[in-house]
Amino acid sequence: MPSSAREAYFALRAFNVEIASIKDASLLVGGRSRGAPRTPPAGTDSVFMDEGGSTGDASLGSRLRMQWWRDSVAEIYEGADGGEGDDRQYRTPAGDVLRSLTSSRRHNPTLRSLAQAIRTHGLTHRFLRRMMEAREADLDVMQYDSVRDMAQYGEDTVSSVLYLSLETVGVREEAADVVASDVGVALGLLTALRSTGFRASQGESSIPADLASKCNVSLDTLWSETAEGVSASSEALQTATREMADVSSFHLHRARENQHAVPKEGRMCLLPAVCGLQYLGSLKGANYDVLHPSLVGGEESVEKRRRLELMFLLGRTWLTGTF
């Protein structure tokens, strides 16, 4: 990563972590309601249902945090630089709230770094807005309807980060964006698989409804397997995992075939693809058992070996410019 783009790149990554953690924080604090095993009403496609179907109610706090980020980013593009301005607008009870919000925006280190990146590199507002809209819509999602919907979520979030990362190094070419799109979709699906255990513990399913129905994977199955600490996934879950991994593998390998279209200065922005390829290999080695101890923080020796392997793969990619 060129030194001129490094600060902007890390600002984007920090921003992505901030908005992605909003839902996770809400789940850790409140979680989802988990009742006794239920049979979906006749005519429904979702394999598990809550009172509101395959969605849950996001907390008001989560929505307020997301709105704060939406307003803050919008102000950057509107030219509001967080200066002191005229204090008369704050001389009302509502003004106290406005003053507090303005102060929080002015002093938030992630937002300040993002603002500098936007001004320096002319980052596209549409991609940032799309990331926030997708994350906000995801606050209520307990299970996606289809693999296509989950892939679209990966496109809206992970791919958008990659598009913006390419912009930090001056790459704004359609061919490069096509490769970044494939990498983002693949990583989005793999991230869902990696979070299977955690999502199930919070009353969610990382397996979309169409695939869950096809493979007969229910939330109760996921919950019982994670809660009981079983060392192997059921055959149904392994089948569903394999199908999602196959979709991810298709996108990653297509990106690998087309990576020559990405200018040399932009290839470091696609390093996350290496992590995805390594996880795919580990998943295949575990016979697509997504809950296998080696994939969810098992023995320390296995973790050390995996980290060393990843460092080697990242180093090779850095030297050769290809993943």
LOVOGU-502041 format. One record per residue: residue in three letters; chain; residue number from 1; y negated, x, z of N, C-alpha, C in turn. Coordinates in steps of 0.05 Angstrom, whole numbers. Layout:
<recs>
  residuo  cadena  num  n.north  n.east    n.up  ca.north  ca.east   ca.up  c.north  c.east    c.up
      ala       A  NUM        Y       X       Z         Y        X       Z        Y       X       Z
...
</recs>
This chain:
<recs>
  residuo  cadena  num  n.north  n.east    n.up  ca.north  ca.east   ca.up  c.north  c.east    c.up
      met       A    1       24      17       0         0        0       0      -25      18       0
      pro       A    2      -43      15     -20       -67       32     -21      -84      28       4
      ser       A    3      -97      49      13      -113       47      38     -135      27      35
      ser       A    4     -145      23      11      -167        4       7     -158     -25      11
      ala       A    5     -132     -30       9      -122      -58      12     -107     -62      38
      arg       A    6     -104     -41      53       -87      -43      77      -97     -63      98
      glu       A    7     -123     -61     104      -134      -79     124     -133    -108     115
      ala       A    8     -138    -113      90      -137     -141      80     -108    -151      81
      tyr       A    9      -89    -134      74       -61     -141      74      -52    -150     102
      phe       A   10      -59    -133     122       -51     -140     149      -66    -164     160
      ala       A   11      -91    -168     151      -105     -192     159      -91    -217     149
      leu       A   12      -81    -216     124       -66     -239     113      -41    -244     128
      arg       A   13      -27    -222     135        -2     -225     150       -7    -237     178
      ala       A   14      -29    -228     190       -35     -238     217      -43    -268     215
      phe       A   15      -58    -275     195       -65     -304     191      -40    -321     187
      asn       A   16      -21    -311     171         3     -325     166       19    -329     192
      val       A   17       20    -309     208        34     -311     234       20    -332     252
      glu       A   18       -6    -332     252       -21     -351     268      -14    -380     261
      ile       A   19      -15    -386     236       -11     -414     229       19    -422     229
      ala       A   20       36    -402     225        65     -408     226       74    -412     255
      ser       A   21       61    -399     273        69     -401     301       60    -427     315
      ile       A   22       43    -442     302        33     -467     314       56    -486     319
      lys       A   23       73    -490     299        96     -508     303      116    -496     323
      asp       A   24      121    -471     321       141     -458     339      131    -461     368
      ala       A   25      105    -457     373        95     -459     400       98    -487     410
      ser       A   26       93    -507     393        96     -535     400      125    -541     408
      leu       A   27      144    -531     392       172     -536     398      181    -523     424
      leu       A   28      171    -499     429       179     -485     453      168    -499     478
      val       A   29      145    -511     476       133     -524     499      145    -552     503
      gly       A   30      147    -567     481       156     -594     484      184    -600     473
      gly       A   31      191    -586     451       217     -591     439      217    -619     426
      arg       A   32      240    -626     413       244     -652     402      263    -668     421
      ser       A   33      262    -694     418       279     -710     434      308    -709     423
      arg       A   34      327    -704     441       355     -703     432      370    -723     448
      gly       A   35      380    -743     434       395     -764     447      425    -760     442
      ala       A   36      440    -781     448       468     -780     443      473    -780     413
      pro       A   37      496    -772     403       502     -773     375      497    -801     364
      arg       A   38      484    -802     341       478     -827     329      489    -829     300
      thr       A   39      496    -852     292       504     -857     264      481    -867     249
      pro       A   40      473    -854     226       450     -864     211      454    -892     201
      pro       A   41      433    -908     200       435     -935     189      445    -935     161
      ala       A   42      459    -956     154       470     -958     127      447    -957     106
      gly       A   43      452    -942      85       433     -939      64      413    -916      67
      thr       A   44      415    -901      90       397     -879      93      411    -853      83
      asp       A   45      394    -835      73       405     -810      62      406    -788      83
      ser       A   46      389    -789     103       388     -767     122      413    -767     139
      val       A   47      424    -744     144       448     -741     160      443    -746     189
      phe       A   48      420    -741     199       413     -748     226      386    -761     226
      met       A   49      383    -780     245       358     -795     245      348    -797     274
      asp       A   50      322    -795     276       309     -802     301      296    -829     297
      glu       A   51      281    -838     317       269     -864     314      251    -865     290
      gly       A   52      240    -842     283       221     -842     260      233    -830     235
      gly       A   53      260    -830     233       273     -819     209      275    -789     212
      ser       A   54      271    -774     190       275     -745     190      249    -731     196
      thr       A   55      230    -744     210       206     -731     218      202    -736     248
      gly       A   56      186    -719     260       179     -722     288      149    -721     291
      asp       A   57      139    -729     314       110     -730     318      100    -704     328
      ala       A   58       82    -691     313        70     -666     321       50    -672     344
      ser       A   59       48    -654     362        29     -658     384        1    -656     374
      leu       A   60      -17    -669     389       -45     -669     382      -56    -640     383
      gly       A   61      -46    -625     402       -55     -597     404      -49    -581     379
      ser       A   62      -25    -585     368       -17     -571     343      -36    -578     320
      arg       A   63      -42    -604     318       -59     -613     296      -87    -602     300
      leu       A   64      -97    -601     324      -124     -591     329     -125    -561     322
      arg       A   65     -104    -546     329      -104     -518     323     -104    -514     293
      met       A   66      -88    -530     278       -87     -528     249     -114    -535     237
      gln       A   67     -127    -556     248      -153     -564     238     -174    -542     243
      trp       A   68     -172    -529     266      -190     -507     272     -189    -485     250
      trp       A   69     -165    -478     242      -161     -458     221     -171    -468     194
      arg       A   70     -166    -493     188      -175     -504     162     -206    -504     161
      asp       A   71     -219    -512     182      -248     -513     183     -260    -484     182
      ser       A   72     -247    -466     197      -257     -439     198     -255    -425     171
      val       A   73     -233    -428     157      -230     -416     131     -249    -429     111
      ala       A   74     -253    -455     113      -271     -469      95     -300    -458      99
      glu       A   75     -307    -453     124      -334     -443     129     -338    -415     118
      ile       A   76     -317    -399     117      -320     -373     105     -328    -375      75
      tyr       A   77     -314    -393      61      -319     -397      33     -346    -411      28
      glu       A   78     -355    -426      47      -381     -440      44     -404    -422      51
      gly       A   79     -398    -397      60      -419     -378      66     -428    -377      94
      ala       A   80     -416    -393     112      -423     -393     141     -410    -368     153
      asp       A   81     -427    -348     160      -417     -323     169     -414    -320     199
      gly       A   82     -419    -343     213      -416     -342     243     -439    -329     256
      gly       A   83     -462    -329     243      -486     -318     256     -496    -336     278
      glu       A   84     -518    -327     292      -527     -342     315     -540    -368     306
      gly       A   85     -556    -367     284      -568     -391     274     -588    -404     293
      asp       A   86     -595    -429     288      -614     -444     303     -600    -457     327
      asp       A   87     -608    -451     351      -594     -462     374     -601    -491     380
      arg       A   88     -621    -502     366      -628     -530     372     -606    -550     367
      gln       A   89     -588    -543     348      -566     -561     342     -547    -564     365
      tyr       A   90     -548    -546     384      -529     -547     406     -541    -561     431
      arg       A   91     -565    -571     430      -579     -582     454     -571    -611     458
      thr       A   92     -546    -617     455      -536     -644     460     -508    -641     472
      pro       A   93     -497    -662     485      -469     -660     495     -450    -651     473
      ala       A   94     -452    -663     449      -434     -655     427     -439    -626     419
      gly       A   95     -464    -618     423      -470     -590     416     -455    -570     432
      asp       A   96     -448    -577     457      -432     -559     473     -406    -553     460
      val       A   97     -394    -574     448      -368     -570     434     -372    -553     410
      leu       A   98     -393    -559     395      -399     -543     370     -404    -514     377
      arg       A   99     -418    -509     399      -424     -481     407     -398    -467     414
      ser       A  100     -380    -481     428      -355     -469     436     -338    -462     411
      leu       A  101     -337    -481     392      -321     -476     368     -333    -452     352
      thr       A  102     -360    -452     349      -372     -430     334     -367    -403     348
      ser       A  103     -368    -403     374      -364     -378     389     -335    -369     385
      ser       A  104     -316    -388     386      -288     -380     383     -283    -369     355
      arg       A  105     -296    -380     335      -292     -370     308     -305    -342     305
      arg       A  106     -328    -338     318      -342     -313     315     -326    -290     328
      his       A  107     -311    -297     349      -298     -275     364     -268    -274     359
      asn       A  108     -257    -291     343      -228     -289     337     -223    -265     318
      pro       A  109     -207    -245     327      -203     -221     311     -189    -226     285
      thr       A  110     -170    -244     285      -155     -250     260     -174    -263     240
      leu       A  111     -190    -282     249      -209     -295     230     -230    -276     220
      arg       A  112     -240    -258     237      -260     -238     228     -248    -220     207
      ser       A  113     -223    -211     211      -210     -194     192     -205    -209     165
      leu       A  114     -196    -234     168      -192     -250     144     -217    -254     128
      ala       A  115     -239    -260     142      -265     -264     129     -273    -239     114
      gln       A  116     -269    -215     126      -275     -190     112     -258    -186      87
      ala       A  117     -233    -194      90      -215     -191      67     -223    -210      44
      ile       A  118     -231    -234      51      -240     -253      31     -264    -243      16
      arg       A  119     -284    -233      31      -309     -223      19     -304    -198       3
      thr       A  120     -287    -181      12      -282     -155      -2     -266    -158     -27
      his       A  121     -245    -175     -26      -227     -177     -48     -228    -203     -64
      gly       A  122     -246    -221     -55      -249     -247     -70     -223    -263     -70
      leu       A  123     -210    -265     -47      -184     -279     -45     -187    -308     -53
      thr       A  124     -168    -319     -67      -169     -346     -77     -165    -367     -54
      his       A  125     -185    -384     -51      -185     -404     -30     -161    -423     -33
      arg       A  126     -154    -429     -58      -133     -449     -63     -106    -440     -50
      phe       A  127     -100    -415     -50       -75     -406     -38      -76    -408      -8
      leu       A  128      -98    -401       5      -100     -404      34      -99    -433      42
      arg       A  129     -113    -450      26      -113     -479      32      -85    -490      29
      arg       A  130      -70    -481       9       -43     -492       4      -24    -483      27
      met       A  131      -28    -459      37       -12     -450      60      -16    -468      84
      met       A  132      -41    -473      90       -48     -490     114      -38    -519     110
      glu       A  133      -42    -529      87       -33     -557      82       -2    -559      85
      ala       A  134       12    -539      75        41     -540      77       50    -537     106
      arg       A  135       37    -519     120        44     -515     149       38    -540     165
      glu       A  136       16    -553     159         9     -577     173       29    -600     167
      ala       A  137       36    -603     142        56     -624     135       83    -618     149
      asp       A  138       89    -592     152       115     -585     164      116    -591     194
      leu       A  139       93    -595     206        93     -601     235      110    -625     242
      asp       A  140      111    -644     224       126     -669     229      154    -669     218
      val       A  141      161    -648     203       187     -648     189      209    -638     208
      met       A  142      230    -654     211       253     -646     226      276    -638     208
      gln       A  143      276    -648     183       296     -641     163      285    -648     135
      tyr       A  144      285    -628     118       276     -633      91      296    -650      76
      asp       A  145      286    -666      57       303     -685      42      322    -670      23
      ser       A  146      312    -649      11       328     -635      -9      323    -605     -10
      val       A  147      341    -591     -22       337     -562     -26      312    -557     -42
      arg       A  148      306    -574     -61       282     -572     -77      257    -573     -60
      asp       A  149      257    -592     -41       234     -594     -23      231    -569      -6
      met       A  150      253    -559       4       252     -534      20      242    -511       3
      ala       A  151      251    -509     -22       242     -488     -40      212    -490     -45
      gln       A  152      203    -515     -48       174     -519     -52      158    -510     -28
      tyr       A  153      169    -514      -4       155     -505      20      154    -475      20
      gly       A  154      175    -461      11       174     -432       9      153    -423     -11
      glu       A  155      151    -438     -33       131     -432     -54      103    -435     -42
      asp       A  156       98    -456     -27        71     -462     -17       63    -443       5
      thr       A  157       82    -432      20        76     -414      42       81    -385      36
      val       A  158      106    -377      33       112     -349      29      101    -338       2
      ser       A  159      104    -354     -19        94     -344     -45       64    -342     -45
      ser       A  160       50    -360     -31        21     -359     -30       12    -333     -16
      val       A  161       26    -325       5        20     -300      18       23    -276      -1
      leu       A  162       44    -277     -18        49     -256     -37       28    -256     -59
      tyr       A  163       20    -279     -68        -2     -280     -88      -27    -267     -77
      leu       A  164      -34    -274     -53       -58     -263     -40      -55    -233     -35
      ser       A  165      -31    -225     -28       -26     -196     -24      -31    -181     -50
      leu       A  166      -22    -192     -72       -26     -179     -98      -56    -178    -104
      glu       A  167      -71    -198     -96      -100     -198    -101     -114    -176     -86
      thr       A  168     -103    -168     -63      -116     -147     -47     -114    -120     -61
      val       A  169      -95    -117     -79       -93      -92     -95     -103     -95    -123
      gly       A  170     -116    -118    -129      -128     -123    -155     -110    -133    -176
      val       A  171      -86    -143    -169       -67     -153    -188      -70    -183    -190
      arg       A  172      -79    -193    -212       -82     -222    -216      -70    -230    -244
      glu       A  173      -45    -224    -247       -32     -228    -273      -10    -249    -269
      glu       A  174       -7    -266    -289        12     -288    -288       41    -277    -285
      ala       A  175       47    -256    -300        74     -245    -299       81    -235    -270
      ala       A  176       62    -223    -257        66     -214    -229       70    -238    -211
      asp       A  177       54    -259    -215        56     -283    -199       83    -296    -202
      val       A  178       95    -295    -225       121     -307    -230      142    -293    -213
      val       A  179      140    -266    -211       159     -251    -195      154    -258    -165
      ala       A  180      129    -259    -157       123     -265    -129      132    -293    -122
      ser       A  181      131    -312    -141       140     -339    -136      170    -339    -130
      asp       A  182      186    -325    -146       215     -323    -141      221    -311    -114
      val       A  183      207    -290    -107       211     -277     -81      204    -295     -58
      gly       A  184      182    -310     -61       173     -328     -40      193    -351     -35
      val       A  185      202    -363     -57       222     -385     -54      247    -375     -40
      ala       A  186      257    -352     -49       281     -341     -37      278    -335      -7
      leu       A  187      255    -323       0       251     -316      28      247    -341      45
      gly       A  188      235    -362      33       232     -387      48      259    -399      55
      leu       A  189      278    -399      36       304     -409      41      319    -392      62
      leu       A  190      317    -366      59       331     -348      78      319    -350     106
      thr       A  191      293    -354     108       281     -358     134      291    -383     148
      ala       A  192      295    -404     132       306     -428     143      335    -423     154
      leu       A  193      351    -409     139       378     -403     148      378    -386     173
      arg       A  194      360    -366     174       359     -349     198      351    -364     223
      ser       A  195      336    -386     219       327     -401     243      345    -424     250
      thr       A  196      369    -425     238       387     -448     242      392    -454     271
      gly       A  197      399    -433     287       405     -437     315      381    -448     331
      phe       A  198      358    -435     327       334     -443     341      326    -472     334
      arg       A  199      326    -478     308       318     -505     299      337    -526     310
      ala       A  200      362    -520     311       381     -540     321      376    -545     351
      ser       A  201      369    -524     366       364     -527     394      339    -543     399
      gln       A  202      322    -546     379       298     -562     382      300    -589     368
      gly       A  203      325    -597     360       329     -623     348      322    -624     319
      glu       A  204      322    -601     305       316     -600     277      341    -589     262
      ser       A  205      340    -592     235       361     -582     219      350    -564     197
      ser       A  206      360    -540     194       352     -522     173      366    -528     146
      ile       A  207      386    -545     148       401     -554     124      388    -579     113
      pro       A  208      378    -580      89       365     -604      78      385    -627      77
      ala       A  209      374    -652      77       391     -676      79      411    -679      57
      asp       A  210      403    -673      32       421     -676      10      445    -658      12
      leu       A  211      440    -633      20       462     -614      23      479    -620      48
      ala       A  212      465    -628      69       480     -635      94      498    -659      89
      ser       A  213      489    -678      73       506     -701      67      530    -693      50
      lys       A  214      524    -676      31       545     -666      13      567    -651      28
      cys       A  215      558    -634      47       577     -617      61      586    -628      88
      asn       A  216      575    -652      95       582     -665     120      574    -648     144
      val       A  217      549    -640     144       537     -625     166      517    -643     180
      ser       A  218      522    -649     206       504     -666     221      489    -649     242
      leu       A  219      467    -660     252       452     -647     273      469    -643     298
      asp       A  220      485    -663     304       502     -662     327      522    -639     325
      thr       A  221      532    -634     300       549     -611     296      534    -585     301
      leu       A  222      510    -583     290       494     -559     294      487    -554     323
      trp       A  223      480    -576     336       472     -574     364      496    -566     382
      ser       A  224      519    -577     377       542     -570     393      550    -541     389
      glu       A  225      548    -532     364       557     -504     358      538    -484     371
      thr       A  226      512    -490     371       492     -471     382      493    -473     413
      ala       A  227      495    -498     423       495     -501     452      519    -489     466
      glu       A  228      542    -491     452       567     -481     464      571    -451     460
      gly       A  229      553    -440     444       554     -411     439      579    -403     424
      val       A  230      587    -418     405       611     -412     389      606    -387     373
      ser       A  231      626    -372     367       623     -346     353      627    -350     323
      ala       A  232      632    -374     314       636     -379     285      626    -406     278
      ser       A  233      614    -409     255       604     -434     245      628    -451     235
      ser       A  234      624    -477     234       645     -494     222      646    -489     192
      glu       A  235      668    -496     181       672     -492     152      651    -508     136
      ala       A  236      644    -531     146       623     -547     132      597    -533     132
      leu       A  237      589    -521     154       563     -507     156      564    -482     139
      gln       A  238      587    -468     138       589     -444     121      586    -452      91
      thr       A  239      597    -474      84       595     -483      56      566    -489      49
      ala       A  240      552    -503      67       524     -509      62      507    -484      61
      thr       A  241      513    -465      79       499     -440      80      503    -424      54
      arg       A  242      528    -424      44       533     -410      19      517    -422      -4
      glu       A  243      514    -448      -5       499     -460     -27      470    -453     -26
      met       A  244      459    -453      -2       431     -445       1      427    -416      -5
      ala       A  245      446    -399       4       445     -371      -2      447    -365     -32
      asp       A  246      463    -381     -46       465     -378     -75      439    -383     -89
      val       A  247      425    -404     -80       399     -410     -92      379    -387     -87
      ser       A  248      379    -377     -62       362     -355     -55      369    -330     -71
      ser       A  249      395    -325     -74       404     -302     -89      395    -303    -118
      phe       A  250      396    -327    -130       388     -331    -158      359    -323    -161
      his       A  251      342    -332    -143       313     -326    -145      307    -296    -140
      leu       A  252      321    -284    -120       316     -256    -115      325    -238    -138
      his       A  253      348    -245    -150       358     -228    -172      342    -232    -197
      arg       A  254      331    -256    -201       313     -260    -224      287    -245    -220
      ala       A  255      277    -244    -195       254     -228    -189      259    -198    -193
      arg       A  256      283    -189    -186       290     -161    -190      291    -154    -219
      glu       A  257      302    -173    -236       303     -168    -264      275    -166    -278
      asn       A  258      256    -181    -266       230     -183    -279      209    -166    -265
      gln       A  259      217    -150    -245       197     -135    -230      182    -115    -246
      his       A  260      193    -107    -269       179      -88    -286      152     -99    -296
      ala       A  261      149    -126    -295       124     -138    -304      102    -136    -283
      val       A  262      109    -127    -259        89     -124    -238       77     -96    -240
      pro       A  263       51     -93    -242        38      -67    -243       46     -50    -219
      lys       A  264       47     -24    -223        56       -6    -202       42     -10    -176
      glu       A  265       16     -14    -177         0      -17    -152        7     -42    -137
      gly       A  266       20     -62    -150        26      -87    -137       55     -89    -126
      arg       A  267       71     -69    -132        99      -71    -125      104     -69     -95
      met       A  268       87     -55     -81        90      -52     -52       86     -79     -38
      cys       A  269       71     -97     -51        67     -124     -39       92    -140     -39
      leu       A  270      112    -132     -55       137     -147     -56      159    -135     -39
      leu       A  271      152    -116     -21       172     -104      -4      188    -124      13
      pro       A  272      177    -147      21       193     -166      36      219    -175      21
      ala       A  273      219    -172      -5       244     -178     -20      267    -161     -11
      val       A  274      261    -136      -2       282     -118       7      296    -130      32
      cys       A  275      280    -141      50       291     -153      74      308    -177      67
      gly       A  276      300    -192      47       316     -215      39      342    -207      27
      leu       A  277      342    -186      11       367     -176      -2      386    -165      19
      gln       A  278      375    -152      40       392     -142      61      405    -164      77
      tyr       A  279      389    -185      83       400     -207      98      421    -222      82
      leu       A  280      417    -224      56       437     -237      39      463    -222      40
      gly       A  281      461    -195      39       485     -178      41      500    -182      67
      ser       A  282      484    -183      89       496     -187     115      509    -214     118
      leu       A  283      496    -234     106       507     -261     107      533    -263      92
      lys       A  284      534    -250      69       559     -250      53      581    -235      68
      gly       A  285      573    -213      82       593     -198      97      604    -214     120
      ala       A  286      589    -233     131       598     -250     153      610    -276     142
      asn       A  287      617    -276     116       630     -299     104      612    -324     107
      tyr       A  288      586    -320     105       566     -342     106      567    -357     132
      asp       A  289      575    -343     153       575     -355     180      547    -349     192
      val       A  290      529    -368     189       501     -363     196      497    -360     226
      leu       A  291      517    -367     242       515     -364     271      532    -341     281
      his       A  292      541    -324     263       557     -301     270      541    -282     288
      pro       A  293      553    -272     310       538     -254     328      523    -231     315
      ser       A  294      534    -220     294       521     -198     280      495    -206     266
      leu       A  295      491    -232     262       467     -242     249      447    -253     268
      val       A  296      454    -258     293       436     -270     312      432    -253     336
      gly       A  297      430    -227     332       426     -209     355      451    -203     370
      gly       A  298      470    -192     357       496     -186     370      496    -159     384
      glu       A  299      516    -143     378       519     -117     391      496     -99     384
      glu       A  300      488     -83     403       465      -64     399      471     -44     376
      ser       A  301      496     -35     374       503      -16     354      500     -28     326
      val       A  302      507     -54     323       504      -68     298      474     -70     290
      glu       A  303      458     -76     310       429      -79     305      417     -52     297
      lys       A  304      425     -31     310       415       -4     303      423       3     274
      arg       A  305      448      -3     267       457        4     241      442     -12     220
      arg       A  306      436     -38     226       421      -54     207      392     -45     204
      arg       A  307      380     -37     226       353      -26     224      351      -1     208
      leu       A  308      371      17     212       372       42     196      376      36     167
      glu       A  309      393      18     161       398       10     133      373      -1     120
      leu       A  310      358     -18     135       334      -30     125      313      -8     120
      met       A  311      310      11     138       291       33     135      297      49     110
      phe       A  312      323      53     105       331       68      82      324      53      56
      leu       A  313      330      27      56       324       10      32      294       8      27
      leu       A  314      279       5      48       250        4      45      239      31      35
      gly       A  315      250      53      45       241       79      36      248      84       7
      arg       A  316      271      75      -1       279       78     -29      261      62     -47
      thr       A  317      254      38     -38       237       21     -54      209      33     -56
      trp       A  318      199      45     -34       173       57     -34      172      81     -53
      leu       A  319      194      96     -54       194      120     -72      198     112    -101
      thr       A  320      215      93    -106       221       87    -134      203      64    -146
      gly       A  321      191      48    -128       175       26    -138      191       2    -146
      thr       A  322      217       2    -141       234      -21    -149      251     -29    -125
      phe       A  323      258     -54    -123       275      -64    -101      302     -72    -111
</recs>
